[in-house]
């Protein structure tokens, strides 16, 4: 079943934008693919590559542990680039 909606083109900065009706159920920030064919336009959700969720990787390698504080040498960092000394001041 298809439905027909009216939308309005408006200026947004140096571009034009299309204000879509809320009834379409789109979320703000959703990326869309727009096609033009012989003066007719169609759009659909853009196919995005799957992003890797690394939040659970640590559980996959329980033998990995953070370095003990005494083994971590932060004096090798370029603290002057951050405008502070090695003490964090």
N, CA, C and O atoms as a Maestro MAE file, in Angstrom:
{
 s_m_m2io_version
 :::
 2.0.0
}

f_m_ct {
 s_m_title
 :::
 protein
 m_atom[356] {
  # First column is atom index #
  i_m_mmod_type
  r_m_x_coord
  r_m_y_coord
  r_m_z_coord
  i_m_residue_number
  s_m_chain_name
  s_m_pdb_residue_name
  s_m_pdb_atom_name
  i_m_atomic_number
  :::
  1 25 0.851 -1.174 0.000 1 A "UNK " " N  " 7
  2 3 0.000 0.000 0.000 1 A "UNK " " CA " 6
  3 2 0.896 1.237 0.000 1 A "UNK " " C  " 6
  4 15 1.847 1.313 0.778 1 A "UNK " " O  " 8
  5 25 0.608 2.174 -0.840 2 A "UNK " " N  " 7
  6 3 1.410 3.388 -0.887 2 A "UNK " " CA " 6
  7 2 0.573 4.573 -0.424 2 A "UNK " " C  " 6
  8 15 -0.658 4.538 -0.444 2 A "UNK " " O  " 8
  9 25 1.264 5.601 -0.015 3 A "UNK " " N  " 7
  10 3 0.611 6.832 0.430 3 A "UNK " " CA " 6
  11 2 1.313 7.996 -0.245 3 A "UNK " " C  " 6
  12 15 2.470 7.880 -0.649 3 A "UNK " " O  " 8
  13 25 0.628 9.094 -0.365 4 A "UNK " " N  " 7
  14 3 1.209 10.283 -0.985 4 A "UNK " " CA " 6
  15 2 1.249 11.400 0.044 4 A "UNK " " C  " 6
  16 15 0.265 11.663 0.735 4 A "UNK " " O  " 8
  17 25 2.402 12.053 0.135 5 A "UNK " " N  " 7
  18 3 2.601 13.143 1.088 5 A "UNK " " CA " 6
  19 2 3.093 14.358 0.336 5 A "UNK " " C  " 6
  20 15 3.710 14.235 -0.722 5 A "UNK " " O  " 8
  21 25 2.822 15.528 0.877 6 A "UNK " " N  " 7
  22 3 3.384 16.765 0.337 6 A "UNK " " CA " 6
  23 2 4.536 17.170 1.233 6 A "UNK " " C  " 6
  24 15 4.469 17.031 2.455 6 A "UNK " " O  " 8
  25 25 5.588 17.670 0.616 7 A "UNK " " N  " 7
  26 3 6.756 18.132 1.357 7 A "UNK " " CA " 6
  27 2 7.160 19.477 0.781 7 A "UNK " " C  " 6
  28 15 6.827 19.791 -0.361 7 A "UNK " " O  " 8
  29 25 7.874 20.270 1.563 8 A "UNK " " N  " 7
  30 3 8.230 21.620 1.137 8 A "UNK " " CA " 6
  31 2 9.746 21.768 1.081 8 A "UNK " " C  " 6
  32 15 10.458 21.358 1.997 8 A "UNK " " O  " 8
  33 25 10.225 22.360 -0.009 9 A "UNK " " N  " 7
  34 3 11.645 22.662 -0.169 9 A "UNK " " CA " 6
  35 2 11.903 24.029 0.443 9 A "UNK " " C  " 6
  36 15 11.137 24.968 0.231 9 A "UNK " " O  " 8
  37 25 12.998 24.137 1.212 10 A "UNK " " N  " 7
  38 3 13.360 25.422 1.809 10 A "UNK " " CA " 6
  39 2 14.872 25.574 1.795 10 A "UNK " " C  " 6
  40 15 15.612 24.602 1.642 10 A "UNK " " O  " 8
  41 25 15.315 26.821 1.959 11 A "UNK " " N  " 7
  42 3 16.748 27.113 1.951 11 A "UNK " " CA " 6
  43 2 17.328 26.821 3.328 11 A "UNK " " C  " 6
  44 15 16.771 27.220 4.350 11 A "UNK " " O  " 8
  45 25 18.456 26.117 3.338 12 A "UNK " " N  " 7
  46 3 19.171 25.792 4.571 12 A "UNK " " CA " 6
  47 2 20.643 26.094 4.319 12 A "UNK " " C  " 6
  48 15 21.352 25.283 3.725 12 A "UNK " " O  " 8
  49 25 21.107 27.267 4.772 13 A "UNK " " N  " 7
  50 3 22.475 27.682 4.463 13 A "UNK " " CA " 6
  51 2 22.586 27.949 2.980 13 A "UNK " " C  " 6
  52 15 21.784 28.697 2.419 13 A "UNK " " O  " 8
  53 25 23.581 27.340 2.333 14 A "UNK " " N  " 7
  54 3 23.753 27.489 0.888 14 A "UNK " " CA " 6
  55 2 23.108 26.345 0.119 14 A "UNK " " C  " 6
  56 15 23.287 26.233 -1.094 14 A "UNK " " O  " 8
  57 25 22.363 25.500 0.811 15 A "UNK " " N  " 7
  58 3 21.733 24.344 0.183 15 A "UNK " " CA " 6
  59 2 20.219 24.471 0.235 15 A "UNK " " C  " 6
  60 15 19.673 25.391 0.844 15 A "UNK " " O  " 8
  61 25 19.571 23.546 -0.405 16 A "UNK " " N  " 7
  62 3 18.123 23.412 -0.290 16 A "UNK " " CA " 6
  63 2 17.849 22.144 0.506 16 A "UNK " " C  " 6
  64 15 18.594 21.168 0.408 16 A "UNK " " O  " 8
  65 25 16.791 22.161 1.283 17 A "UNK " " N  " 7
  66 3 16.419 21.002 2.089 17 A "UNK " " CA " 6
  67 2 14.955 20.687 1.832 17 A "UNK " " C  " 6
  68 15 14.188 21.546 1.398 17 A "UNK " " O  " 8
  69 25 14.587 19.470 2.099 18 A "UNK " " N  " 7
  70 3 13.214 19.028 1.911 18 A "UNK " " CA " 6
  71 2 12.643 18.670 3.273 18 A "UNK " " C  " 6
  72 15 13.128 17.755 3.939 18 A "UNK " " O  " 8
  73 25 11.621 19.387 3.678 19 A "UNK " " N  " 7
  74 3 10.968 19.124 4.967 19 A "UNK " " CA " 6
  75 2 9.980 17.991 4.757 19 A "UNK " " C  " 6
  76 15 9.019 18.121 3.998 19 A "UNK " " O  " 8
  77 25 10.225 16.870 5.442 20 A "UNK " " N  " 7
  78 3 9.382 15.689 5.274 20 A "UNK " " CA " 6
  79 2 8.380 15.578 6.413 20 A "UNK " " C  " 6
  80 15 8.696 15.942 7.546 20 A "UNK " " O  " 8
  81 25 7.192 15.087 6.140 21 A "UNK " " N  " 7
  82 3 6.175 14.980 7.182 21 A "UNK " " CA " 6
  83 2 6.550 13.965 8.263 21 A "UNK " " C  " 6
  84 15 7.179 12.943 7.991 21 A "UNK " " O  " 8
  85 25 6.151 14.273 9.477 22 A "UNK " " N  " 7
  86 3 6.402 13.400 10.621 22 A "UNK " " CA " 6
  87 2 5.768 12.022 10.414 22 A "UNK " " C  " 6
  88 15 6.267 11.018 10.922 22 A "UNK " " O  " 8
  89 25 4.675 11.986 9.671 23 A "UNK " " N  " 7
  90 3 3.942 10.738 9.442 23 A "UNK " " CA " 6
  91 2 4.799 9.662 8.773 23 A "UNK " " C  " 6
  92 15 4.461 8.479 8.829 23 A "UNK " " O  " 8
  93 25 5.904 10.063 8.143 24 A "UNK " " N  " 7
  94 3 6.786 9.079 7.516 24 A "UNK " " CA " 6
  95 2 7.553 8.258 8.554 24 A "UNK " " C  " 6
  96 15 8.051 7.175 8.247 24 A "UNK " " O  " 8
  97 25 7.648 8.773 9.780 25 A "UNK " " N  " 7
  98 3 8.307 8.030 10.847 25 A "UNK " " CA " 6
  99 2 9.823 8.022 10.776 25 A "UNK " " C  " 6
  100 15 10.462 7.157 11.375 25 A "UNK " " O  " 8
  101 25 10.411 8.966 10.055 26 A "UNK " " N  " 7
  102 3 11.873 9.031 9.963 26 A "UNK " " CA " 6
  103 2 12.447 9.638 11.231 26 A "UNK " " C  " 6
  104 15 11.794 10.443 11.896 26 A "UNK " " O  " 8
  105 25 13.664 9.251 11.562 27 A "UNK " " N  " 7
  106 3 14.356 9.802 12.724 27 A "UNK " " CA " 6
  107 2 15.293 10.917 12.269 27 A "UNK " " C  " 6
  108 15 15.863 10.855 11.180 27 A "UNK " " O  " 8
  109 25 15.445 11.926 13.108 28 A "UNK " " N  " 7
  110 3 16.373 13.018 12.805 28 A "UNK " " CA " 6
  111 2 17.775 12.449 12.646 28 A "UNK " " C  " 6
  112 15 18.210 11.632 13.457 28 A "UNK " " O  " 8
  113 25 18.479 12.872 11.613 29 A "UNK " " N  " 7
  114 3 19.839 12.407 11.367 29 A "UNK " " CA " 6
  115 2 19.907 11.158 10.500 29 A "UNK " " C  " 6
  116 15 21.000 10.718 10.143 29 A "UNK " " O  " 8
  117 25 18.761 10.580 10.153 30 A "UNK " " N  " 7
  118 3 18.758 9.385 9.301 30 A "UNK " " CA " 6
  119 2 19.341 9.745 7.937 30 A "UNK " " C  " 6
  120 15 18.988 10.773 7.358 30 A "UNK " " O  " 8
  121 25 20.227 8.905 7.431 31 A "UNK " " N  " 7
  122 3 20.818 9.153 6.120 31 A "UNK " " CA " 6
  123 2 19.953 8.506 5.049 31 A "UNK " " C  " 6
  124 15 19.476 7.381 5.201 31 A "UNK " " O  " 8
  125 25 19.765 9.242 3.974 32 A "UNK " " N  " 7
  126 3 18.900 8.790 2.896 32 A "UNK " " CA " 6
  127 2 19.666 8.828 1.578 32 A "UNK " " C  " 6
  128 15 20.591 9.623 1.414 32 A "UNK " " O  " 8
  129 25 19.284 7.979 0.653 33 A "UNK " " N  " 7
  130 3 19.806 8.008 -0.707 33 A "UNK " " CA " 6
  131 2 18.721 8.622 -1.585 33 A "UNK " " C  " 6
  132 15 17.580 8.159 -1.592 33 A "UNK " " O  " 8
  133 25 19.083 9.662 -2.320 34 A "UNK " " N  " 7
  134 3 18.143 10.369 -3.189 34 A "UNK " " CA " 6
  135 2 18.503 10.064 -4.638 34 A "UNK " " C  " 6
  136 15 19.664 10.166 -5.034 34 A "UNK " " O  " 8
  137 25 17.508 9.692 -5.415 35 A "UNK " " N  " 7
  138 3 17.730 9.400 -6.829 35 A "UNK " " CA " 6
  139 2 16.866 10.335 -7.675 35 A "UNK " " C  " 6
  140 15 15.729 10.655 -7.326 35 A "UNK " " O  " 8
  141 25 17.448 10.763 -8.802 36 A "UNK " " N  " 7
  142 3 16.711 11.583 -9.767 36 A "UNK " " CA " 6
  143 2 16.731 10.825 -11.081 36 A "UNK " " C  " 6
  144 15 17.791 10.445 -11.577 36 A "UNK " " O  " 8
  145 25 15.558 10.611 -11.633 37 A "UNK " " N  " 7
  146 3 15.462 9.924 -12.914 37 A "UNK " " CA " 6
  147 2 14.397 10.616 -13.753 37 A "UNK " " C  " 6
  148 15 13.209 10.584 -13.433 37 A "UNK " " O  " 8
  149 25 14.846 11.234 -14.821 38 A "UNK " " N  " 7
  150 3 13.963 11.935 -15.752 38 A "UNK " " CA " 6
  151 2 13.056 12.937 -15.036 38 A "UNK " " C  " 6
  152 15 11.854 13.005 -15.293 38 A "UNK " " O  " 8
  153 25 13.662 13.715 -14.131 39 A "UNK " " N  " 7
  154 3 12.928 14.768 -13.441 39 A "UNK " " CA " 6
  155 2 12.075 14.296 -12.282 39 A "UNK " " C  " 6
  156 15 11.381 15.104 -11.664 39 A "UNK " " O  " 8
  157 25 12.107 13.002 -11.967 40 A "UNK " " N  " 7
  158 3 11.358 12.471 -10.825 40 A "UNK " " CA " 6
  159 2 12.347 12.059 -9.746 40 A "UNK " " C  " 6
  160 15 13.410 11.512 -10.040 40 A "UNK " " O  " 8
  161 25 11.993 12.320 -8.513 41 A "UNK " " N  " 7
  162 3 12.878 12.053 -7.388 41 A "UNK " " CA " 6
  163 2 12.297 10.947 -6.510 41 A "UNK " " C  " 6
  164 15 11.085 10.862 -6.310 41 A "UNK " " O  " 8
  165 25 13.172 10.119 -6.000 42 A "UNK " " N  " 7
  166 3 12.767 9.113 -5.018 42 A "UNK " " CA " 6
  167 2 13.874 9.032 -3.977 42 A "UNK " " C  " 6
  168 15 15.035 9.324 -4.263 42 A "UNK " " O  " 8
  169 25 13.504 8.634 -2.774 43 A "UNK " " N  " 7
  170 3 14.513 8.480 -1.733 43 A "UNK " " CA " 6
  171 2 14.204 7.243 -0.908 43 A "UNK " " C  " 6
  172 15 13.061 6.798 -0.816 43 A "UNK " " O  " 8
  173 25 15.256 6.705 -0.311 44 A "UNK " " N  " 7
  174 3 15.129 5.533 0.550 44 A "UNK " " CA " 6
  175 2 16.251 5.570 1.577 44 A "UNK " " C  " 6
  176 15 17.242 6.273 1.381 44 A "UNK " " O  " 8
  177 25 16.114 4.830 2.659 45 A "UNK " " N  " 7
  178 3 17.187 4.819 3.661 45 A "UNK " " CA " 6
  179 2 18.502 4.365 3.026 45 A "UNK " " C  " 6
  180 15 18.532 3.413 2.246 45 A "UNK " " O  " 8
  181 25 19.577 5.055 3.370 46 A "UNK " " N  " 7
  182 3 20.897 4.705 2.845 46 A "UNK " " CA " 6
  183 2 21.364 3.414 3.502 46 A "UNK " " C  " 6
  184 15 21.150 3.198 4.695 46 A "UNK " " O  " 8
  185 25 21.992 2.577 2.725 47 A "UNK " " N  " 7
  186 3 22.560 1.348 3.276 47 A "UNK " " CA " 6
  187 2 23.898 1.710 3.896 47 A "UNK " " C  " 6
  188 15 24.813 2.153 3.203 47 A "UNK " " O  " 8
  189 25 24.005 1.524 5.183 48 A "UNK " " N  " 7
  190 3 25.263 1.856 5.849 48 A "UNK " " CA " 6
  191 2 26.000 0.573 6.186 48 A "UNK " " C  " 6
  192 15 25.393 -0.467 6.441 48 A "UNK " " O  " 8
  193 25 27.319 0.667 6.180 49 A "UNK " " N  " 7
  194 3 28.125 -0.483 6.554 49 A "UNK " " CA " 6
  195 2 27.926 -0.758 8.034 49 A "UNK " " C  " 6
  196 15 27.748 0.165 8.830 49 A "UNK " " O  " 8
  197 25 27.958 -2.012 8.390 50 A "UNK " " N  " 7
  198 3 27.802 -2.363 9.796 50 A "UNK " " CA " 6
  199 2 29.013 -1.868 10.569 50 A "UNK " " C  " 6
  200 15 30.158 -2.035 10.149 50 A "UNK " " O  " 8
  201 25 28.734 -1.271 11.681 51 A "UNK " " N  " 7
  202 3 29.804 -0.788 12.538 51 A "UNK " " CA " 6
  203 2 30.131 -1.879 13.547 51 A "UNK " " C  " 6
  204 15 29.241 -2.596 14.005 51 A "UNK " " O  " 8
  205 25 31.387 -2.001 13.887 52 A "UNK " " N  " 7
  206 3 31.825 -3.021 14.832 52 A "UNK " " CA " 6
  207 2 31.650 -2.494 16.245 52 A "UNK " " C  " 6
  208 15 32.102 -1.394 16.565 52 A "UNK " " O  " 8
  209 25 31.001 -3.267 17.078 53 A "UNK " " N  " 7
  210 3 30.839 -2.922 18.490 53 A "UNK " " CA " 6
  211 2 31.990 -3.562 19.257 53 A "UNK " " C  " 6
  212 15 32.030 -4.781 19.424 53 A "UNK " " O  " 8
  213 25 32.927 -2.735 19.723 54 A "UNK " " N  " 7
  214 3 34.099 -3.258 20.430 54 A "UNK " " CA " 6
  215 2 33.899 -3.282 21.939 54 A "UNK " " C  " 6
  216 15 34.823 -3.622 22.679 54 A "UNK " " O  " 8
  217 25 32.717 -2.929 22.401 55 A "UNK " " N  " 7
  218 3 32.497 -2.811 23.837 55 A "UNK " " CA " 6
  219 2 32.629 -4.138 24.571 55 A "UNK " " C  " 6
  220 15 32.875 -4.138 25.778 55 A "UNK " " O  " 8
  221 25 32.475 -5.256 23.895 56 A "UNK " " N  " 7
  222 3 32.532 -6.548 24.578 56 A "UNK " " CA " 6
  223 2 33.792 -7.337 24.238 56 A "UNK " " C  " 6
  224 15 33.897 -8.508 24.603 56 A "UNK " " O  " 8
  225 25 34.745 -6.724 23.551 57 A "UNK " " N  " 7
  226 3 35.958 -7.441 23.180 57 A "UNK " " CA " 6
  227 2 36.781 -7.863 24.386 57 A "UNK " " C  " 6
  228 15 37.390 -8.933 24.365 57 A "UNK " " O  " 8
  229 25 36.816 -7.054 25.431 58 A "UNK " " N  " 7
  230 3 37.626 -7.387 26.605 58 A "UNK " " CA " 6
  231 2 37.174 -8.712 27.206 58 A "UNK " " C  " 6
  232 15 38.007 -9.471 27.701 58 A "UNK " " O  " 8
  233 25 35.903 -9.004 27.175 59 A "UNK " " N  " 7
  234 3 35.393 -10.261 27.706 59 A "UNK " " CA " 6
  235 2 35.798 -11.457 26.871 59 A "UNK " " C  " 6
  236 15 35.744 -12.588 27.355 59 A "UNK " " O  " 8
  237 25 36.203 -11.240 25.630 60 A "UNK " " N  " 7
  238 3 36.622 -12.330 24.755 60 A "UNK " " CA " 6
  239 2 38.072 -12.733 25.005 60 A "UNK " " C  " 6
  240 15 38.506 -13.795 24.558 60 A "UNK " " O  " 8
  241 25 38.817 -11.900 25.711 61 A "UNK " " N  " 7
  242 3 40.227 -12.182 26.006 61 A "UNK " " CA " 6
  243 2 40.483 -11.915 27.487 61 A "UNK " " C  " 6
  244 15 41.135 -10.931 27.835 61 A "UNK " " O  " 8
  245 25 39.968 -12.793 28.368 62 A "UNK " " N  " 7
  246 3 40.080 -12.536 29.807 62 A "UNK " " CA " 6
  247 2 41.517 -12.504 30.316 62 A "UNK " " C  " 6
  248 15 41.770 -12.008 31.414 62 A "UNK " " O  " 8
  249 25 42.459 -13.025 29.536 63 A "UNK " " N  " 7
  250 3 43.857 -13.008 29.964 63 A "UNK " " CA " 6
  251 2 44.489 -11.630 29.796 63 A "UNK " " C  " 6
  252 15 45.566 -11.380 30.336 63 A "UNK " " O  " 8
  253 25 43.839 -10.735 29.056 64 A "UNK " " N  " 7
  254 3 44.363 -9.381 28.909 64 A "UNK " " CA " 6
  255 2 43.972 -8.542 30.114 64 A "UNK " " C  " 6
  256 15 42.820 -8.552 30.548 64 A "UNK " " O  " 8
  257 25 44.932 -7.827 30.640 65 A "UNK " " N  " 7
  258 3 44.675 -6.954 31.782 65 A "UNK " " CA " 6
  259 2 45.355 -5.617 31.540 65 A "UNK " " C  " 6
  260 15 46.345 -5.559 30.811 65 A "UNK " " O  " 8
  261 25 44.851 -4.546 32.128 66 A "UNK " " N  " 7
  262 3 45.535 -3.257 32.008 66 A "UNK " " CA " 6
  263 2 46.913 -3.334 32.660 66 A "UNK " " C  " 6
  264 15 47.134 -4.121 33.581 66 A "UNK " " O  " 8
  265 25 47.827 -2.514 32.174 67 A "UNK " " N  " 7
  266 3 49.160 -2.464 32.782 67 A "UNK " " CA " 6
  267 2 49.065 -1.985 34.219 67 A "UNK " " C  " 6
  268 15 48.316 -1.055 34.515 67 A "UNK " " O  " 8
  269 25 49.819 -2.611 35.117 68 A "UNK " " N  " 7
  270 3 49.871 -2.076 36.485 68 A "UNK " " CA " 6
  271 2 50.448 -0.665 36.455 68 A "UNK " " C  " 6
  272 15 51.275 -0.359 35.596 68 A "UNK " " O  " 8
  273 25 50.033 0.181 37.360 69 A "UNK " " N  " 7
  274 3 50.462 1.581 37.384 69 A "UNK " " CA " 6
  275 2 51.985 1.708 37.387 69 A "UNK " " C  " 6
  276 15 52.535 2.597 36.738 69 A "UNK " " O  " 8
  277 25 52.660 0.832 38.109 70 A "UNK " " N  " 7
  278 3 54.128 0.941 38.188 70 A "UNK " " CA " 6
  279 2 54.799 0.597 36.860 70 A "UNK " " C  " 6
  280 15 55.945 0.993 36.646 70 A "UNK " " O  " 8
  281 25 54.133 -0.119 35.967 71 A "UNK " " N  " 7
  282 3 54.708 -0.456 34.663 71 A "UNK " " CA " 6
  283 2 54.379 0.581 33.588 71 A "UNK " " C  " 6
  284 15 54.869 0.486 32.463 71 A "UNK " " O  " 8
  285 25 53.565 1.555 33.928 72 A "UNK " " N  " 7
  286 3 53.138 2.563 32.963 72 A "UNK " " CA " 6
  287 2 53.999 3.806 33.119 72 A "UNK " " C  " 6
  288 15 53.988 4.444 34.172 72 A "UNK " " O  " 8
  289 25 54.741 4.151 32.079 73 A "UNK " " N  " 7
  290 3 55.643 5.304 32.126 73 A "UNK " " CA " 6
  291 2 55.045 6.443 31.303 73 A "UNK " " C  " 6
  292 15 55.168 6.461 30.078 73 A "UNK " " O  " 8
  293 25 54.396 7.395 31.981 74 A "UNK " " N  " 7
  294 3 53.786 8.507 31.256 74 A "UNK " " CA " 6
  295 2 54.762 9.649 31.004 74 A "UNK " " C  " 6
  296 15 54.383 10.664 30.421 74 A "UNK " " O  " 8
  297 25 56.013 9.499 31.434 75 A "UNK " " N  " 7
  298 3 57.000 10.553 31.180 75 A "UNK " " CA " 6
  299 2 57.373 10.611 29.700 75 A "UNK " " C  " 6
  300 15 57.942 11.602 29.243 75 A "UNK " " O  " 8
  301 25 57.057 9.558 28.953 76 A "UNK " " N  " 7
  302 3 57.391 9.532 27.531 76 A "UNK " " CA " 6
  303 2 56.377 10.303 26.681 76 A "UNK " " C  " 6
  304 15 56.588 10.496 25.484 76 A "UNK " " O  " 8
  305 25 55.300 10.732 27.287 77 A "UNK " " N  " 7
  306 3 54.285 11.488 26.547 77 A "UNK " " CA " 6
  307 2 54.718 12.946 26.376 77 A "UNK " " C  " 6
  308 15 55.465 13.485 27.193 77 A "UNK " " O  " 8
  309 25 54.245 13.561 25.319 78 A "UNK " " N  " 7
  310 3 54.573 14.958 25.038 78 A "UNK " " CA " 6
  311 2 53.585 15.873 25.754 78 A "UNK " " C  " 6
  312 15 52.724 16.486 25.124 78 A "UNK " " O  " 8
  313 25 53.717 15.959 27.071 79 A "UNK " " N  " 7
  314 3 52.778 16.743 27.871 79 A "UNK " " CA " 6
  315 2 52.807 18.223 27.505 79 A "UNK " " C  " 6
  316 15 51.803 18.920 27.652 79 A "UNK " " O  " 8
  317 25 53.957 18.705 27.029 80 A "UNK " " N  " 7
  318 3 54.050 20.124 26.680 80 A "UNK " " CA " 6
  319 2 53.087 20.489 25.549 80 A "UNK " " C  " 6
  320 15 52.683 21.646 25.426 80 A "UNK " " O  " 8
  321 25 52.721 19.514 24.729 81 A "UNK " " N  " 7
  322 3 51.768 19.785 23.656 81 A "UNK " " CA " 6
  323 2 50.379 20.090 24.205 81 A "UNK " " C  " 6
  324 15 49.580 20.753 23.543 81 A "UNK " " O  " 8
  325 25 50.093 19.612 25.404 82 A "UNK " " N  " 7
  326 3 48.813 19.881 26.048 82 A "UNK " " CA " 6
  327 2 48.869 21.115 26.930 82 A "UNK " " C  " 6
  328 15 47.858 21.513 27.507 82 A "UNK " " O  " 8
  329 25 50.039 21.721 27.038 83 A "UNK " " N  " 7
  330 3 50.184 22.912 27.860 83 A "UNK " " CA " 6
  331 2 50.285 22.603 29.339 83 A "UNK " " C  " 6
  332 15 49.947 23.442 30.174 83 A "UNK " " O  " 8
  333 25 50.747 21.407 29.672 84 A "UNK " " N  " 7
  334 3 50.929 21.069 31.086 84 A "UNK " " CA " 6
  335 2 52.152 20.178 31.242 84 A "UNK " " C  " 6
  336 15 52.675 19.642 30.266 84 A "UNK " " O  " 8
  337 25 52.593 20.030 32.466 85 A "UNK " " N  " 7
  338 3 53.759 19.185 32.706 85 A "UNK " " CA " 6
  339 2 53.308 17.755 32.997 85 A "UNK " " C  " 6
  340 15 52.110 17.470 33.012 85 A "UNK " " O  " 8
  341 25 54.257 16.867 33.225 86 A "UNK " " N  " 7
  342 3 53.963 15.451 33.423 86 A "UNK " " CA " 6
  343 2 53.118 15.195 34.662 86 A "UNK " " C  " 6
  344 15 52.488 14.141 34.759 86 A "UNK " " O  " 8
  345 25 53.085 16.119 35.606 87 A "UNK " " N  " 7
  346 3 52.287 15.924 36.820 87 A "UNK " " CA " 6
  347 2 50.807 16.185 36.566 87 A "UNK " " C  " 6
  348 15 49.971 15.913 37.427 87 A "UNK " " O  " 8
  349 25 50.476 16.719 35.371 88 A "UNK " " N  " 7
  350 3 49.082 17.002 35.043 88 A "UNK " " CA " 6
  351 2 48.667 18.414 35.407 88 A "UNK " " C  " 6
  352 15 47.521 18.799 35.176 88 A "UNK " " O  " 8
  353 25 49.584 19.196 35.976 89 A "UNK " " N  " 7
  354 3 49.253 20.567 36.401 89 A "UNK " " CA " 6
  355 2 49.254 21.525 35.231 89 A "UNK " " C  " 6
  356 15 48.997 22.716 35.407 89 A "UNK " " O  " 8
  :::
 }
 m_bond[355] {
  # First column is bond index #
  i_m_from
  i_m_to
  i_m_order
  :::
  1 1 2 1
  2 2 3 1
  3 3 4 2
  4 3 5 1
  5 5 6 1
  6 6 7 1
  7 7 8 2
  8 7 9 1
  9 9 10 1
  10 10 11 1
  11 11 12 2
  12 11 13 1
  13 13 14 1
  14 14 15 1
  15 15 16 2
  16 15 17 1
  17 17 18 1
  18 18 19 1
  19 19 20 2
  20 19 21 1
  21 21 22 1
  22 22 23 1
  23 23 24 2
  24 23 25 1
  25 25 26 1
  26 26 27 1
  27 27 28 2
  28 27 29 1
  29 29 30 1
  30 30 31 1
  31 31 32 2
  32 31 33 1
  33 33 34 1
  34 34 35 1
  35 35 36 2
  36 35 37 1
  37 37 38 1
  38 38 39 1
  39 39 40 2
  40 39 41 1
  41 41 42 1
  42 42 43 1
  43 43 44 2
  44 43 45 1
  45 45 46 1
  46 46 47 1
  47 47 48 2
  48 47 49 1
  49 49 50 1
  50 50 51 1
  51 51 52 2
  52 51 53 1
  53 53 54 1
  54 54 55 1
  55 55 56 2
  56 55 57 1
  57 57 58 1
  58 58 59 1
  59 59 60 2
  60 59 61 1
  61 61 62 1
  62 62 63 1
  63 63 64 2
  64 63 65 1
  65 65 66 1
  66 66 67 1
  67 67 68 2
  68 67 69 1
  69 69 70 1
  70 70 71 1
  71 71 72 2
  72 71 73 1
  73 73 74 1
  74 74 75 1
  75 75 76 2
  76 75 77 1
  77 77 78 1
  78 78 79 1
  79 79 80 2
  80 79 81 1
  81 81 82 1
  82 82 83 1
  83 83 84 2
  84 83 85 1
  85 85 86 1
  86 86 87 1
  87 87 88 2
  88 87 89 1
  89 89 90 1
  90 90 91 1
  91 91 92 2
  92 91 93 1
  93 93 94 1
  94 94 95 1
  95 95 96 2
  96 95 97 1
  97 97 98 1
  98 98 99 1
  99 99 100 2
  100 99 101 1
  101 101 102 1
  102 102 103 1
  103 103 104 2
  104 103 105 1
  105 105 106 1
  106 106 107 1
  107 107 108 2
  108 107 109 1
  109 109 110 1
  110 110 111 1
  111 111 112 2
  112 111 113 1
  113 113 114 1
  114 114 115 1
  115 115 116 2
  116 115 117 1
  117 117 118 1
  118 118 119 1
  119 119 120 2
  120 119 121 1
  121 121 122 1
  122 122 123 1
  123 123 124 2
  124 123 125 1
  125 125 126 1
  126 126 127 1
  127 127 128 2
  128 127 129 1
  129 129 130 1
  130 130 131 1
  131 131 132 2
  132 131 133 1
  133 133 134 1
  134 134 135 1
  135 135 136 2
  136 135 137 1
  137 137 138 1
  138 138 139 1
  139 139 140 2
  140 139 141 1
  141 141 142 1
  142 142 143 1
  143 143 144 2
  144 143 145 1
  145 145 146 1
  146 146 147 1
  147 147 148 2
  148 147 149 1
  149 149 150 1
  150 150 151 1
  151 151 152 2
  152 151 153 1
  153 153 154 1
  154 154 155 1
  155 155 156 2
  156 155 157 1
  157 157 158 1
  158 158 159 1
  159 159 160 2
  160 159 161 1
  161 161 162 1
  162 162 163 1
  163 163 164 2
  164 163 165 1
  165 165 166 1
  166 166 167 1
  167 167 168 2
  168 167 169 1
  169 169 170 1
  170 170 171 1
  171 171 172 2
  172 171 173 1
  173 173 174 1
  174 174 175 1
  175 175 176 2
  176 175 177 1
  177 177 178 1
  178 178 179 1
  179 179 180 2
  180 179 181 1
  181 181 182 1
  182 182 183 1
  183 183 184 2
  184 183 185 1
  185 185 186 1
  186 186 187 1
  187 187 188 2
  188 187 189 1
  189 189 190 1
  190 190 191 1
  191 191 192 2
  192 191 193 1
  193 193 194 1
  194 194 195 1
  195 195 196 2
  196 195 197 1
  197 197 198 1
  198 198 199 1
  199 199 200 2
  200 199 201 1
  201 201 202 1
  202 202 203 1
  203 203 204 2
  204 203 205 1
  205 205 206 1
  206 206 207 1
  207 207 208 2
  208 207 209 1
  209 209 210 1
  210 210 211 1
  211 211 212 2
  212 211 213 1
  213 213 214 1
  214 214 215 1
  215 215 216 2
  216 215 217 1
  217 217 218 1
  218 218 219 1
  219 219 220 2
  220 219 221 1
  221 221 222 1
  222 222 223 1
  223 223 224 2
  224 223 225 1
  225 225 226 1
  226 226 227 1
  227 227 228 2
  228 227 229 1
  229 229 230 1
  230 230 231 1
  231 231 232 2
  232 231 233 1
  233 233 234 1
  234 234 235 1
  235 235 236 2
  236 235 237 1
  237 237 238 1
  238 238 239 1
  239 239 240 2
  240 239 241 1
  241 241 242 1
  242 242 243 1
  243 243 244 2
  244 243 245 1
  245 245 246 1
  246 246 247 1
  247 247 248 2
  248 247 249 1
  249 249 250 1
  250 250 251 1
  251 251 252 2
  252 251 253 1
  253 253 254 1
  254 254 255 1
  255 255 256 2
  256 255 257 1
  257 257 258 1
  258 258 259 1
  259 259 260 2
  260 259 261 1
  261 261 262 1
  262 262 263 1
  263 263 264 2
  264 263 265 1
  265 265 266 1
  266 266 267 1
  267 267 268 2
  268 267 269 1
  269 269 270 1
  270 270 271 1
  271 271 272 2
  272 271 273 1
  273 273 274 1
  274 274 275 1
  275 275 276 2
  276 275 277 1
  277 277 278 1
  278 278 279 1
  279 279 280 2
  280 279 281 1
  281 281 282 1
  282 282 283 1
  283 283 284 2
  284 283 285 1
  285 285 286 1
  286 286 287 1
  287 287 288 2
  288 287 289 1
  289 289 290 1
  290 290 291 1
  291 291 292 2
  292 291 293 1
  293 293 294 1
  294 294 295 1
  295 295 296 2
  296 295 297 1
  297 297 298 1
  298 298 299 1
  299 299 300 2
  300 299 301 1
  301 301 302 1
  302 302 303 1
  303 303 304 2
  304 303 305 1
  305 305 306 1
  306 306 307 1
  307 307 308 2
  308 307 309 1
  309 309 310 1
  310 310 311 1
  311 311 312 2
  312 311 313 1
  313 313 314 1
  314 314 315 1
  315 315 316 2
  316 315 317 1
  317 317 318 1
  318 318 319 1
  319 319 320 2
  320 319 321 1
  321 321 322 1
  322 322 323 1
  323 323 324 2
  324 323 325 1
  325 325 326 1
  326 326 327 1
  327 327 328 2
  328 327 329 1
  329 329 330 1
  330 330 331 1
  331 331 332 2
  332 331 333 1
  333 333 334 1
  334 334 335 1
  335 335 336 2
  336 335 337 1
  337 337 338 1
  338 338 339 1
  339 339 340 2
  340 339 341 1
  341 341 342 1
  342 342 343 1
  343 343 344 2
  344 343 345 1
  345 345 346 1
  346 346 347 1
  347 347 348 2
  348 347 349 1
  349 349 350 1
  350 350 351 1
  351 351 352 2
  352 351 353 1
  353 353 354 1
  354 354 355 1
  355 355 356 2
  :::
 }
}
